[in-house]
Amino acid sequence: MSQDAHRATSLAIGGFIAMAAAMGIGRFVYTPILPFMAEAIGLTKPQAGLIASANFLGYLLGALAAASPMLPGGKRGWFVAGLTGSALSTAAMGLVSGMGAFLLLRLAGGIASAFVLVFSSALVLERLAAMGRPGLSSLHFAGVGAGIALSALMIAALEAAGMGWRAQWLASGGLTLLALLAALQLVPPGEATPPASSAAEPGRYDHRMIRLVLAYGLFGFGYVITATFISTIARSTPALHAIEPLVWLAVGLAAAPSVAFWITVGRRLGNEASYALASLTQAVAVALSVLDAGIPGILAAAILLGGTIMGLTALGLIQARKLARGDPRRSLALMTAAFGLGQMIGPSFAGFAFHFTGSFRAPSLAAAVALVIAAALVGLPLRRHRF
């Protein structure tokens, strides 16, 4: 392997580790820990939804901050700050008890995860493109699925050892801190060559970009209800209780290779057509999670959900970078903000809907409809392809 190839691979691995830590663990570990928190301290479904929404509000605020031209410093500094904040806020969840503290910590964790996603995507993808190795972007995004799978195994092992939700949060924070130390070595200082300036006004976007942003926001709403409550659904359903740890593990294992798969599909069909196809696939997963109470159904839902979350994320961000005018950070942050708004609404909506209906069926089906609309917004290119 040449020195340039080695540097590109090391950089992609650094991005992989960062995404696994801040997104796969720091952001998503709430899902497998939630059932244990609910049992131990009596969290209601509306409270559980509010805690999730606080994290996603932080994600929205972090994305908006990342887009601000007033933000001082370089990409790597904020990338490191995001990873540090994710580790500390995750661990601190195991040290507090009140709703106010939970909300503030998950808010901080959301801000941190948005910074990691925006700045690692801008930093790592820019450098890989400059090195002529854009194909390694799939490895960068695959970190989220690996982090989800690792957290599922860790939480299951801690439960088997008799460790409660506090130890689970502390262990998750500790693992994120170790990932930070590794990422510091693999993502070195030094900015990529900035893109050439565009004559177009930076605040203007064409209709394709606007449709993509709207679809990305609907994706945020569409995936998040199932992603937040699928472990709770499994644990609260007698026929599924025994396989509850496997459900979240299936999400992570399916997510890890999904980016490479969807990027390959994107090269064949185009990013927008592939985005529409992945949105429809995820709509099936979301509906299946509440329409089939059996083991095959919930596992199929988990696999299809995991197999599309990061595929949609990658396709969306790659297409946004392609459509960007000037510095892609603005477009990446705009996409992340739309996504953050959608996913902030989802858990609270689902929690309160459960309170009134006693089921996640109605909000989940609403989420599936949102994903179908997202597919329609960007799906016009589908007409130009034959399957």
NORNOR-V934453 format. One record per run of one state. SS is the DSSP state (hx for helix, st for strand, lp for the rest). FROM is the first residue (numbers start at 1). LEN is the number of residues. If there is no record, write none. Layout:
SS:FROM:LEN
SS:FROM:LEN
This chain:
lp:1:2
hx:3:23
lp:26:3
hx:29:13
lp:42:3
hx:45:23
lp:68:7
hx:75:21
lp:96:3
hx:99:32
lp:131:3
hx:134:27
lp:161:4
hx:165:22
lp:187:20
hx:207:30
lp:237:4
hx:241:29
lp:270:1
hx:271:21
lp:292:3
hx:295:29
lp:324:4
hx:328:30
lp:358:3
hx:361:24
lp:385:3
